[in-house]
Amino acid sequence: MEYLKFDFNQILSTSMILFAIIDILGSIPVIISLRTKAGHIQSEKASIVATVLMVLFLFAGESLLSVIGVDVQSFAIAGSLVIFFIAMEMVLGINFFKEEAPETVSIVPLAFPLIAGAGTMTTLLSLKTEYHTQNILIGILLNMLFVYFVLKNTAKLEKLLGKSGLNVLRKAFGVILLAIAIKLFRSNAGL
């Protein structure tokens, strides 16, 4: 069957592209900050929800958005605004989001838009035009296993980095996240 053709190069390419877009390593300071605010992060729930969102969007993304009357650009702009406010919290140390219940934090903003955000979703739509769907699915699953591993080990990573290391990382990655949010906004707003 031609449509079930697994291609190692396609799997590797989609995995690397998704790894760069998801950027779970760059999100470690945000994850630790969310864990500190909420008490704990539900790694399994966040990973499963993000995986389901990505797979759903891979198969029905454009259709889902068109049903509710939202185009991909508007979706990306909305995600960029959430990322912008998370970045501002990191850089300025100001809380924009009220304290949430841990189960809520695991879904918003962790599973969406941090892991399975607008950038990831639009990337999936782009990948679908170039690669076989089954290879993209494997790329998603490989990335989500790594995401789960990182989420499960944030306490160890926090101890390893220490308080001052975390503060430096939080500010630095806050600025990077801010730049990503602005880039995502500009590219989708046509600026």
VEXDO-63833 format. One record per residue: residue number from 0; residue in three letters; x, y, z of N, C-alpha, C, O in turn. Coordinates in pm, 1 decimal. Layout:
i,aa,npx,npy,npz,capx,capy,capz,cpx,cpy,cpz,opx,opy,opz
NUM,ALA,X,Y,Z,X,Y,Z,X,Y,Z,X,Y,Z
...
***
This chain:
i,aa,npx,npy,npz,capx,capy,capz,cpx,cpy,cpz,opx,opy,opz
0,MET,84.0,-118.3,0.0,0.0,0.0,0.0,88.5,124.7,0.0,169.3,144.5,90.7
1,GLU,73.0,205.3,-98.8,155.7,325.0,-116.3,134.1,426.4,-4.0,229.4,489.9,41.2
2,TYR,9.0,441.9,41.3,-20.1,544.3,141.0,33.8,509.8,280.4,34.6,596.1,368.2
3,LEU,78.7,385.8,302.6,138.3,348.6,429.9,289.8,335.5,418.4,350.8,252.0,485.2
4,LYS,349.0,416.5,335.1,492.8,412.0,313.6,565.8,489.7,423.0,552.0,611.5,434.6
5,PHE,643.3,417.1,502.4,722.2,481.3,606.8,857.4,517.9,547.8,921.1,436.8,480.5
6,ASP,899.9,639.0,573.3,1024.1,690.4,516.7,1107.2,749.2,630.8,1067.1,847.3,693.4
7,PHE,1223.0,688.8,657.2,1307.6,732.4,768.2,1346.9,879.2,754.7,1348.3,952.6,853.5
8,ASN,1379.1,922.3,632.0,1419.0,1062.2,611.3,1305.1,1158.4,642.4,1326.9,1264.7,700.7
9,GLN,1183.5,1120.6,603.2,1068.1,1205.0,634.2,1041.4,1208.3,785.0,1010.4,1313.5,840.8
10,ILE,1053.5,1093.4,849.6,1033.0,1086.9,995.1,1136.6,1174.0,1065.0,1102.5,1249.8,1155.8
11,LEU,1262.4,1163.9,1023.6,1370.3,1243.6,1082.2,1345.0,1392.7,1059.1,1357.6,1473.1,1151.5
12,SER,1309.5,1429.0,936.4,1284.1,1570.3,904.4,1168.8,1626.5,986.8,1182.0,1732.4,1048.1
13,THR,1055.5,1555.8,988.4,940.2,1606.2,1063.4,970.5,1612.4,1212.7,927.5,1705.2,1281.2
14,SER,1044.2,1513.9,1263.2,1080.8,1513.4,1405.8,1166.6,1634.0,1440.6,1144.0,1699.3,1542.5
15,MET,1265.2,1663.8,1356.2,1356.0,1775.8,1382.6,1282.7,1910.2,1370.5,1304.3,2000.6,1451.3
16,ILE,1197.2,1922.5,1270.3,1122.1,2047.2,1252.9,1029.8,2069.5,1372.8,1024.7,2179.5,1427.8
17,LEU,957.1,1965.3,1413.0,866.9,1978.0,1528.0,943.4,2003.6,1657.2,897.5,2079.3,1742.8
18,PHE,1060.7,1940.4,1671.9,1144.3,1962.0,1790.4,1182.5,2109.4,1801.6,1176.9,2167.5,1909.9
19,ALA,1220.8,2168.9,1689.9,1259.4,2310.7,1689.6,1140.0,2400.9,1719.8,1153.5,2499.7,1792.0
20,ILE,1023.9,2367.3,1665.1,904.7,2451.2,1684.8,850.4,2437.1,1826.9,817.8,2537.1,1890.9
21,ILE,840.5,2314.2,1876.3,789.0,2291.7,2011.6,884.2,2352.6,2114.4,840.1,2413.1,2212.1
22,ASP,1014.0,2336.8,2092.5,1119.8,2394.9,2176.3,1096.6,2371.4,2325.9,1095.3,2465.1,2405.7
23,ILE,1078.7,2245.6,2361.1,1051.8,2212.1,2501.2,1170.1,2246.6,2591.5,1150.4,2283.2,2707.4
24,LEU,1291.9,2235.6,2540.3,1409.0,2271.0,2621.3,1410.2,2420.1,2651.5,1444.7,2461.0,2762.4
25,GLY,1372.9,2501.1,2553.7,1365.2,2645.2,2574.6,1251.8,2684.8,2666.9,1251.9,2794.1,2723.5
26,SER,1155.1,2595.6,2681.9,1038.5,2624.1,2766.6,1057.9,2580.3,2911.6,969.3,2601.6,2994.4
27,ILE,1171.6,2519.9,2943.4,1193.9,2470.7,3080.5,1170.5,2578.7,3185.6,1103.4,2551.1,3285.1
28,PRO,1223.3,2702.4,3168.3,1196.2,2804.5,3270.5,1047.1,2835.4,3285.2,1000.1,2859.8,3396.3
29,VAL,973.0,2834.6,3175.6,829.0,2860.3,3181.0,759.8,2746.4,3256.2,672.6,2770.0,3339.8
30,ILE,799.5,2623.4,3225.5,739.4,2506.3,3289.6,765.5,2508.7,3439.9,675.6,2481.8,3519.7
31,ILE,887.4,2540.5,3477.4,921.5,2547.0,3620.6,842.1,2658.2,3688.0,794.2,2641.7,3800.1
32,SER,828.4,2771.2,3619.7,750.5,2882.3,3673.0,603.9,2842.6,3690.8,543.1,2874.1,3793.1
33,LEU,547.3,2774.0,3592.0,408.5,2727.4,3602.1,392.9,2626.0,3715.1,293.6,2627.1,3787.8
34,ARG,493.0,2537.9,3728.8,488.4,2437.3,3834.6,492.7,2503.4,3972.2,423.7,2460.9,4064.8
35,THR,574.6,2607.6,3984.2,585.5,2679.4,4110.6,452.9,2746.7,4145.9,409.2,2741.8,4260.9
36,LYS,388.7,2809.6,4046.8,261.3,2878.2,4070.0,149.3,2781.1,4105.6,69.8,2806.7,4196.1
37,ALA,144.1,2669.0,4033.2,30.9,2577.2,4047.9,53.0,2468.8,4153.2,-42.4,2402.7,4194.4
38,GLY,175.8,2450.1,4196.7,204.9,2344.0,4293.0,265.2,2223.0,4224.9,364.6,2168.1,4272.3
39,HIS,206.6,2181.0,4114.8,263.3,2072.8,4034.3,202.4,2075.5,3894.0,100.1,2139.2,3868.7
40,ILE,268.5,2005.1,3806.1,222.3,1994.3,3667.2,183.5,1848.7,3644.6,255.0,1757.8,3686.7
41,GLN,73.3,1827.2,3579.9,31.6,1690.6,3546.5,91.2,1655.7,3410.0,32.6,1683.5,3305.4
42,SER,209.7,1593.8,3414.3,286.0,1563.6,3292.6,208.1,1478.0,3194.7,207.3,1504.8,3074.5
43,GLU,142.3,1374.6,3246.4,67.6,1283.9,3159.3,-44.1,1358.3,3088.5,-60.4,1346.6,2967.1
44,LYS,-121.6,1435.3,3165.2,-234.6,1507.8,3108.2,-187.3,1608.3,3003.4,-244.6,1615.9,2894.7
45,ALA,-83.2,1685.5,3035.3,-31.5,1785.3,2941.6,17.6,1718.8,2813.0,-10.1,1767.4,2703.3
46,SER,90.0,1608.1,2826.4,144.4,1538.4,2709.5,33.9,1478.3,2623.2,37.4,1488.0,2500.6
47,ILE,-64.2,1416.0,2688.6,-174.1,1352.6,2614.6,-259.2,1458.1,2543.4,-293.6,1442.1,2426.3
48,VAL,-292.8,1565.9,2614.9,-374.6,1671.2,2554.3,-301.3,1734.0,2436.0,-361.2,1755.3,2330.6
49,ALA,-172.3,1763.8,2452.1,-94.4,1823.2,2342.6,-86.9,1728.2,2223.1,-99.6,1771.5,2108.5
50,THR,-66.3,1598.8,2249.3,-60.1,1500.1,2141.0,-192.8,1492.1,2067.1,-195.8,1493.0,1944.0
51,VAL,-303.0,1484.4,2142.1,-435.9,1476.5,2080.7,-463.4,1602.1,1997.3,-515.3,1592.7,1886.1
52,LEU,-428.7,1719.4,2051.1,-449.1,1843.6,1976.6,-371.4,1843.2,1845.5,-424.4,1882.0,1741.4
53,MET,-245.9,1799.3,1850.4,-163.6,1798.0,1729.1,-216.9,1699.2,1625.0,-225.8,1731.5,1506.6
54,VAL,-252.2,1579.1,1670.1,-302.8,1477.2,1577.0,-436.1,1523.2,1517.3,-458.5,1510.6,1396.9
55,LEU,-523.2,1576.0,1601.3,-651.4,1627.3,1553.9,-631.0,1737.4,1451.4,-696.6,1740.3,1347.2
56,PHE,-539.1,1828.0,1482.5,-514.3,1940.4,1392.6,-450.5,1894.2,1262.1,-476.1,1951.4,1156.2
57,LEU,-367.2,1790.2,1270.1,-304.8,1735.5,1149.7,-411.1,1687.4,1051.6,-401.8,1712.4,931.4
58,PHE,-512.1,1618.2,1103.8,-615.6,1560.8,1018.9,-727.5,1658.0,983.1,-781.8,1652.8,872.8
59,ALA,-761.8,1746.2,1076.0,-880.5,1828.5,1053.5,-860.1,1976.2,1084.0,-957.7,2048.8,1102.8
60,GLY,-736.1,2022.1,1089.3,-705.5,2159.3,1129.7,-776.0,2267.0,1051.1,-849.1,2348.7,1107.2
61,GLU,-753.9,2267.1,921.3,-814.8,2372.1,839.4,-966.9,2362.4,840.8,-1035.8,2464.4,844.2
62,SER,-1019.0,2240.5,838.2,-1165.0,2221.2,841.8,-1223.6,2270.9,973.1,-1325.9,2339.4,973.5
63,LEU,-1159.3,2236.8,1085.0,-1207.6,2281.1,1216.4,-1211.1,2432.4,1225.9,-1309.0,2491.1,1272.0
64,LEU,-1102.5,2494.9,1181.4,-1096.0,2640.7,1188.9,-1201.0,2705.6,1098.7,-1263.3,2804.6,1137.2
65,SER,-1220.6,2650.0,978.8,-1318.6,2710.0,887.6,-1461.7,2692.4,939.0,-1546.7,2778.0,914.6
66,VAL,-1489.3,2582.0,1010.3,-1623.4,2560.0,1067.1,-1658.2,2669.9,1167.3,-1771.8,2717.1,1171.5
67,ILE,-1560.3,2710.2,1247.4,-1586.9,2816.4,1346.0,-1556.0,2955.2,1290.3,-1563.8,3055.4,1361.4
68,GLY,-1520.8,2958.9,1162.3,-1499.9,3087.3,1096.4,-1368.6,3154.3,1130.1,-1358.9,3277.0,1126.1
69,VAL,-1267.8,3076.2,1163.1,-1137.0,3131.2,1197.7,-1034.5,3081.5,1095.8,-1028.5,2962.4,1065.0
70,ASP,-954.4,3174.0,1044.3,-850.0,3131.9,952.2,-722.2,3100.1,1030.6,-710.6,3135.1,1148.0
71,VAL,-628.4,3034.9,966.2,-504.2,2992.4,1031.6,-427.6,3112.4,1086.5,-367.7,3104.1,1193.7
72,GLN,-429.3,3224.2,1013.4,-356.9,3343.8,1058.3,-415.2,3399.1,1188.4,-339.9,3435.7,1278.7
73,SER,-546.5,3405.6,1199.1,-610.3,3454.9,1322.1,-578.8,3362.8,1439.2,-554.3,3408.8,1550.8
74,PHE,-579.6,3233.9,1413.1,-546.0,3134.5,1514.8,-402.6,3156.3,1563.5,-375.7,3152.7,1683.5
75,ALA,-311.5,3178.9,1469.4,-171.1,3201.5,1504.6,-153.8,3330.8,1583.2,-73.1,3336.2,1676.0
76,ILE,-228.6,3435.1,1547.2,-219.8,3562.8,1619.3,-269.2,3546.0,1763.0,-208.0,3598.8,1855.9
77,ALA,-378.7,3473.4,1781.8,-430.6,3448.9,1917.4,-326.3,3375.2,2002.1,-302.5,3411.1,2117.4
78,GLY,-264.6,3272.6,1944.1,-159.4,3199.7,2015.9,-41.0,3288.3,2047.8,19.1,3276.0,2154.5
79,SER,-6.7,3378.4,1955.3,107.7,3467.5,1978.3,81.2,3562.8,2094.3,173.3,3597.4,2168.4
80,LEU,-43.9,3605.2,2110.6,-76.4,3695.1,2221.9,-63.6,3625.7,2357.1,-14.9,3685.0,2453.3
81,VAL,-107.1,3500.5,2364.3,-92.0,3424.9,2489.1,56.5,3406.6,2520.8,99.0,3424.8,2634.8
82,ILE,134.6,3370.6,2419.3,278.6,3353.1,2437.8,342.7,3486.1,2479.9,432.3,3487.5,2564.2
83,PHE,297.0,3597.6,2421.4,347.8,3730.3,2455.1,331.0,3758.7,2604.9,424.6,3804.0,2670.8
84,PHE,211.8,3731.8,2657.8,186.6,3759.6,2799.6,265.7,3667.1,2892.2,310.0,3709.2,2999.1
85,ILE,283.1,3542.7,2851.8,367.0,3451.4,2930.0,509.7,3503.6,2933.6,574.1,3502.1,3038.4
86,ALA,559.7,3550.3,2818.0,695.2,3605.0,2809.9,709.4,3730.3,2896.8,811.0,3747.7,2964.2
87,MET,608.9,3816.6,2895.4,613.0,3938.0,2977.6,618.4,3903.9,3126.1,687.6,3970.3,3203.2
88,GLU,545.1,3800.1,3165.7,552.8,3754.4,3305.0,695.5,3713.6,3340.4,746.2,3747.1,3447.4
89,MET,759.6,3640.4,3248.8,894.6,3591.1,3273.6,995.9,3705.1,3282.7,1082.2,3705.3,3370.4
90,VAL,985.0,3801.2,3192.4,1082.6,3909.9,3186.2,1062.0,4010.6,3298.9,1158.1,4052.3,3363.5
91,LEU,936.9,4049.7,3322.4,908.1,4155.8,3418.3,875.6,4105.1,3559.3,878.3,4181.9,3655.4
92,GLY,845.2,3976.5,3570.8,810.1,3922.1,3701.5,672.6,3966.4,3748.5,644.7,3965.3,3868.4
93,ILE,586.4,4005.3,3655.3,449.6,4048.9,3686.1,354.4,3935.2,3649.5,371.9,3870.3,3546.4
94,ASN,253.5,3910.8,3733.9,154.8,3807.3,3703.6,36.8,3864.9,3627.3,-38.0,3947.6,3679.5
95,PHE,20.8,3820.0,3502.4,-95.1,3857.2,3423.5,-206.2,3754.8,3440.4,-324.6,3788.5,3441.3
96,PHE,-165.2,3628.0,3453.9,-262.2,3520.8,3469.1,-283.6,3496.5,3617.4,-187.7,3486.3,3694.0
97,LYS,-411.3,3487.2,3658.1,-437.9,3457.7,3798.6,-396.9,3314.1,3827.4,-382.3,3232.9,3736.1
98,GLU,-378.8,3284.4,3953.5,-339.0,3149.6,3992.4,-445.1,3051.5,3946.9,-564.5,3072.1,3968.7
99,GLU,-400.6,2946.2,3884.3,-492.8,2847.3,3829.2,-480.4,2716.6,3906.8,-380.2,2691.3,3973.6
100,ALA,-584.2,2634.9,3896.4,-576.8,2500.5,3952.9,-475.3,2420.5,3871.4,-465.4,2440.4,3750.3
101,PRO,-399.2,2329.7,3935.2,-295.5,2254.7,3863.0,-345.0,2184.9,3737.4,-273.9,2180.7,3637.0
102,GLU,-466.6,2129.6,3741.4,-514.5,2059.3,3622.3,-540.7,2155.3,3507.0,-528.1,2117.6,3390.4
103,THR,-577.3,2280.0,3539.3,-598.9,2379.8,3436.1,-466.9,2424.7,3376.1,-456.4,2438.6,3254.2
104,VAL,-366.8,2447.4,3458.5,-234.6,2490.2,3412.1,-173.7,2385.3,3320.4,-103.9,2419.5,3224.9
105,SER,-199.1,2258.7,3348.0,-144.4,2151.6,3264.3,-200.9,2156.7,3122.8,-136.9,2110.5,3028.3
106,ILE,-320.4,2212.8,3108.4,-380.8,2220.6,2975.5,-356.0,2358.6,2913.1,-300.2,2367.4,2803.7
107,VAL,-397.0,2466.5,2981.7,-371.4,2603.3,2935.1,-292.7,2673.1,3044.6,-344.0,2681.3,3156.2
108,PRO,-174.6,2722.9,3022.2,-108.6,2744.3,2894.0,-5.9,2637.6,2854.7,64.1,2655.5,2755.0
109,LEU,5.7,2526.0,2930.3,113.5,2431.1,2901.7,89.1,2349.5,2774.5,165.3,2360.6,2678.4
110,ALA,-17.4,2267.1,2773.1,-43.3,2184.6,2653.7,-73.1,2273.7,2533.7,-24.5,2249.7,2423.2
111,PHE,-154.3,2377.4,2557.4,-182.1,2476.9,2454.0,-178.2,2614.0,2518.7,-250.0,2634.0,2616.6
112,PRO,-100.6,2709.0,2472.0,-28.6,2712.9,2345.4,121.4,2685.0,2355.8,192.3,2697.2,2256.0
113,LEU,172.1,2647.4,2475.3,317.5,2631.8,2488.1,371.3,2513.4,2408.6,467.5,2528.6,2333.2
114,ILE,310.7,2395.2,2424.1,360.2,2276.1,2353.2,293.7,2267.7,2215.7,361.8,2268.2,2113.1
115,ALA,162.9,2260.2,2214.3,88.7,2250.2,2087.7,28.4,2386.0,2056.2,-93.4,2403.7,2060.7
116,GLY,113.7,2480.3,2024.6,69.1,2616.6,1999.6,42.0,2644.3,1853.5,43.9,2555.1,1768.7
117,ALA,17.1,2770.5,1827.3,-15.3,2813.0,1691.1,99.0,2782.3,1594.8,75.5,2741.9,1480.9
118,GLY,222.2,2801.2,1640.2,337.8,2771.6,1555.0,343.4,2624.3,1518.1,368.9,2588.7,1403.1
119,THR,319.1,2538.8,1617.4,318.4,2394.1,1594.0,206.1,2355.8,1499.4,226.1,2276.6,1407.3
120,MET,88.5,2411.5,1522.1,-27.6,2376.6,1440.5,-8.3,2419.9,1294.8,-36.4,2342.9,1203.0
121,THR,39.2,2542.0,1273.8,59.3,2587.8,1136.4,171.9,2509.1,1069.9,167.8,2484.7,949.3
122,THR,272.3,2469.2,1147.8,380.8,2385.8,1094.7,325.6,2250.8,1049.9,365.6,2199.5,945.4
123,LEU,234.4,2192.6,1127.4,174.0,2064.6,1090.2,100.9,2075.0,957.0,108.8,1984.9,873.5
124,LEU,29.6,2185.8,937.8,-40.9,2205.0,810.5,58.7,2214.8,694.8,33.0,2163.6,585.9
125,SER,172.4,2280.7,718.8,276.3,2292.3,615.5,339.7,2156.6,586.6,361.2,2120.9,470.8
126,LEU,369.8,2080.6,693.2,433.2,1949.8,676.6,343.6,1855.6,596.9,391.7,1773.6,518.8
127,LYS,213.3,1868.5,617.6,118.2,1780.3,550.3,123.3,1794.5,398.3,90.2,1700.8,325.6
128,THR,164.6,1911.1,350.8,173.8,1931.8,206.3,299.1,1865.7,147.6,305.9,1841.7,27.1
129,GLU,398.6,1836.1,233.1,525.7,1782.5,184.0,552.1,1636.5,219.7,622.6,1567.2,146.4
130,TYR,496.9,1588.9,330.9,530.4,1456.4,382.1,406.7,1368.7,397.5,294.5,1418.3,407.6
131,HIS,429.4,1235.6,399.1,320.7,1140.5,422.8,272.7,1153.7,567.7,353.1,1171.6,659.3
132,THR,143.0,1144.7,586.8,80.9,1164.4,717.9,136.8,1069.9,824.4,160.3,1112.1,937.6
133,GLN,158.4,942.5,789.7,207.3,847.4,889.8,347.3,886.1,939.6,380.1,860.5,1055.5
134,ASN,429.0,946.5,855.0,562.6,989.2,897.0,554.2,1110.5,990.1,633.2,1123.1,1083.6
135,ILE,458.5,1199.1,964.1,436.0,1313.9,1052.1,386.1,1265.4,1188.4,427.8,1316.7,1292.2
136,LEU,296.2,1165.7,1187.5,245.1,1109.6,1313.4,357.7,1053.1,1399.5,360.2,1073.9,1520.8
137,ILE,450.0,982.1,1336.9,563.6,926.9,1412.1,648.5,1040.8,1468.0,695.3,1033.8,1581.7
138,GLY,668.3,1146.3,1387.6,742.4,1263.5,1434.6,675.9,1327.5,1555.3,743.6,1367.4,1650.2
139,ILE,543.1,1337.3,1552.0,467.8,1392.4,1665.9,489.5,1305.5,1789.5,520.4,1356.7,1897.1
140,LEU,473.3,1173.3,1774.2,485.3,1082.3,1888.3,625.6,1084.6,1948.7,640.1,1083.7,2070.9
141,LEU,728.4,1087.4,1864.8,865.9,1093.8,1915.1,888.5,1222.1,1995.8,949.9,1219.3,2102.4
142,ASN,838.9,1333.0,1944.4,853.1,1459.8,2015.5,776.5,1460.1,2147.0,824.8,1512.8,2247.2
143,MET,657.8,1401.8,2146.9,577.2,1402.9,2268.6,635.7,1311.9,2377.4,618.2,1338.4,2496.3
144,LEU,704.6,1205.7,2337.2,776.0,1123.4,2436.6,885.0,1205.6,2503.5,903.5,1198.0,2624.9
145,PHE,957.0,1284.3,2424.2,1062.4,1369.6,2479.9,1001.8,1478.4,2568.9,1055.3,1508.1,2675.7
146,VAL,890.8,1537.6,2525.4,821.3,1639.5,2604.6,780.4,1581.4,2739.8,800.2,1644.2,2843.8
147,TYR,723.4,1461.6,2737.5,681.3,1395.1,2861.2,800.8,1375.8,2954.8,791.2,1401.2,3074.9
148,PHE,913.6,1330.4,2898.4,1035.4,1310.8,2977.9,1079.5,1441.7,3044.4,1114.4,1442.6,3162.4
149,VAL,1078.0,1550.9,2969.5,1117.6,1681.7,3024.4,1020.0,1726.1,3133.1,1062.1,1772.3,3239.1
150,LEU,889.3,1712.4,3107.3,789.1,1752.5,3206.1,801.6,1671.7,3335.1,786.2,1725.6,3444.6
151,LYS,829.6,1542.1,3321.2,843.8,1455.0,3437.7,965.6,1490.2,3521.3,968.3,1463.2,3641.4
152,ASN,1066.9,1550.5,3458.8,1193.8,1576.0,3528.0,1220.5,1722.6,3556.3,1336.1,1760.4,3575.7
153,THR,1117.7,1806.7,3559.5,1141.4,1949.1,3585.3,1197.3,1974.4,3724.6,1276.7,2066.7,3742.8
154,ALA,1157.7,1894.6,3823.2,1210.5,1913.9,3958.9,1361.3,1889.2,3961.3,1435.5,1963.8,4025.2
155,LYS,1406.7,1784.7,3892.0,1550.1,1755.7,3884.8,1623.9,1865.6,3810.3,1733.0,1906.6,3850.0
156,LEU,1563.8,1912.5,3702.5,1625.3,2021.0,3625.3,1633.2,2148.6,3708.4,1730.4,2223.6,3698.7
157,GLU,1530.9,2173.0,3789.9,1529.8,2291.2,3875.7,1642.8,2284.4,3978.6,1710.4,2384.3,4003.3
158,LYS,1663.4,2166.8,4038.7,1772.9,2149.2,4135.2,1908.3,2166.2,4067.8,1999.6,2227.2,4123.5
159,LEU,1920.2,2112.0,3948.1,2045.2,2119.8,3873.1,2082.1,2264.0,3840.3,2198.7,2302.3,3849.9
160,LEU,1983.1,2343.7,3801.5,2008.6,2482.3,3760.7,2022.8,2577.8,3878.9,2093.0,2678.4,3868.7
161,GLY,1957.2,2547.7,3990.8,1962.4,2636.7,4106.9,1875.5,2759.9,4087.6,1827.6,2787.3,3977.5
162,LYS,1855.7,2834.1,4196.9,1766.2,2950.3,4193.6,1818.3,3062.0,4102.6,1742.8,3116.9,4022.3
163,SER,1945.8,3095.4,4114.8,2000.1,3204.4,4032.3,2008.5,3162.9,3885.7,1983.3,3244.4,3796.9
164,GLY,2043.2,3038.6,3859.7,2047.1,2988.8,3722.3,1909.9,2993.8,3658.0,1895.4,3028.2,3540.7
165,LEU,1808.7,2958.7,3737.7,1671.0,2963.9,3687.9,1627.2,3106.8,3656.5,1561.8,3132.1,3555.3
166,ASN,1664.4,3200.3,3745.1,1626.7,3340.1,3721.4,1689.0,3393.6,3593.5,1623.3,3463.6,3516.3
167,VAL,1816.0,3360.6,3571.1,1884.2,3404.6,3448.7,1817.2,3341.1,3327.3,1787.9,3409.6,3229.3
168,LEU,1792.8,3209.1,3333.8,1727.0,3139.9,3223.1,1587.6,3194.4,3197.1,1547.8,3212.7,3082.1
169,ARG,1513.5,3220.3,3304.3,1376.1,3270.1,3291.0,1374.8,3402.4,3215.7,1293.8,3421.8,3125.0
170,LYS,1464.5,3493.8,3253.2,1469.6,3624.4,3185.8,1514.6,3608.1,3040.2,1455.1,3666.4,2949.5
171,ALA,1619.7,3528.7,3018.6,1672.4,3510.2,2882.9,1568.4,3445.1,2792.0,1543.5,3492.4,2681.2
172,PHE,1507.6,3335.8,2839.9,1408.2,3268.3,2757.8,1279.6,3348.9,2747.1,1204.1,3333.1,2651.2
173,GLY,1254.5,3434.5,2844.5,1140.1,3524.7,2835.1,1155.3,3618.9,2716.8,1060.2,3643.2,2642.5
174,VAL,1276.7,3671.7,2700.1,1303.8,3760.9,2586.9,1292.6,3683.5,2455.1,1237.2,3734.4,2357.7
175,ILE,1345.2,3560.6,2452.2,1336.5,3477.4,2331.6,1190.1,3446.6,2299.9,1147.5,3455.6,2184.7
176,LEU,1114.3,3410.5,2402.1,971.6,3380.9,2384.3,896.5,3504.7,2335.6,806.1,3494.9,2252.7
177,LEU,934.7,3620.6,2387.9,876.3,3747.4,2345.4,902.9,3771.2,2196.7,813.7,3812.4,2122.6
178,ALA,1026.3,3745.0,2154.3,1062.7,3761.8,2013.1,984.6,3664.7,1923.8,941.4,3701.3,1814.4
179,ILE,966.9,3540.4,1971.3,889.4,3441.0,1895.6,744.0,3487.2,1882.5,684.2,3476.0,1775.5
180,ALA,688.0,3539.0,1992.0,549.4,3586.4,1989.8,532.9,3701.0,1890.8,436.0,3704.8,1815.0
181,ILE,627.6,3794.4,1891.6,620.4,3909.1,1800.9,636.9,3864.7,1656.3,566.6,3913.0,1567.6
182,LYS,730.9,3771.4,1632.3,751.7,3720.3,1496.4,625.9,3650.0,1446.4,583.8,3670.7,1332.6
183,LEU,565.8,3566.8,1531.6,444.1,3495.1,1495.6,331.2,3593.4,1465.6,255.2,3575.2,1370.5
184,PHE,321.6,3697.2,1547.6,218.1,3799.8,1528.0,240.2,3873.4,1395.8,147.8,3888.0,1315.8
185,ARG,364.0,3919.8,1373.7,396.2,3996.9,1252.4,374.0,3916.0,1124.6,316.0,3965.2,1027.8
186,SER,421.3,3790.2,1126.1,410.0,3710.4,1003.7,264.3,3675.9,970.9,230.7,3654.2,854.5
187,ASN,179.5,3670.8,1070.7,38.8,3636.9,1045.4,-52.0,3757.7,1034.1,-164.2,3747.7,984.5
188,ALA,-2.5,3874.1,1081.1,-81.1,3996.2,1069.0,-45.5,4071.2,940.6,-107.3,4172.6,908.0
189,GLY,54.4,4020.8,868.2,94.4,4083.9,743.0,171.2,4212.8,762.8,168.0,4301.0,677.1
190,LEU,241.3,4224.5,877.1,319.4,4345.6,904.9,462.2,4334.1,856.8,540.5,4427.7,872.9
***
